[in-house]
């Protein structure tokens, strides 16, 4: 597994964990924090997919 693939999986895992926490949060501000954090990790995962596709295309 490449380092890029490992990062992608980590970002996806973190996003899912944040979404799970957000769904269970009672405090509205903490819920919003974890929703935003999960969305950011999803963005990073998307960016990492782009990097992987670019590297694969260049190879």
N, C-alpha and C positions, 0 to 999 in steps of 0.2 A: 504494500500500500504506500502510495506516495505521501509526502508531507502535506501536499495540497488536499488530497482526499481525506486525510486524517483531520485537517482543519475544518473541512466541509462537514464531516460527520459531527465534530465537536460543536460547531455553530448550530447545526440542526438539533442536536441534543439539548443544548442550552435554551434554544428557542422553545422547544416543547416543554421543558421544565418551567420556564417563565410563564408560559401560557397556562400550565396546570396550576401554578401558584396563584396566578391572577384569577382563575376561575374559582378558587377556594378562598380568596381573600375576603375578609369581612370589612376591613377598612378601605374606603373608597380611594384614598390617596395611594395606599400601597397597591391596590388593584391597578390603578392607572400607571404606576411606576413599572410594574411587571408586564403590563400590556405593551408599554412603550419599549421596554427592554427586550421583550420577545420579538417585537417588530424589527428592532435594530439587528438582532441576531439573524432574523430571516433575511434582511438586506445583506448582511455579511455573507451568509450562505449563498445567496444569489450571485454576489460578486465573485465568490470563490468558484462557483460553477463556470462563470465566464472565464476566469483565469485558467481553469482546467481545460476548457474547450479551446482556448487560444493556444495553450501549450501543446495540446494534442494535435491541433491543426498545423502547428509549426514543425512538428516532429516528422 
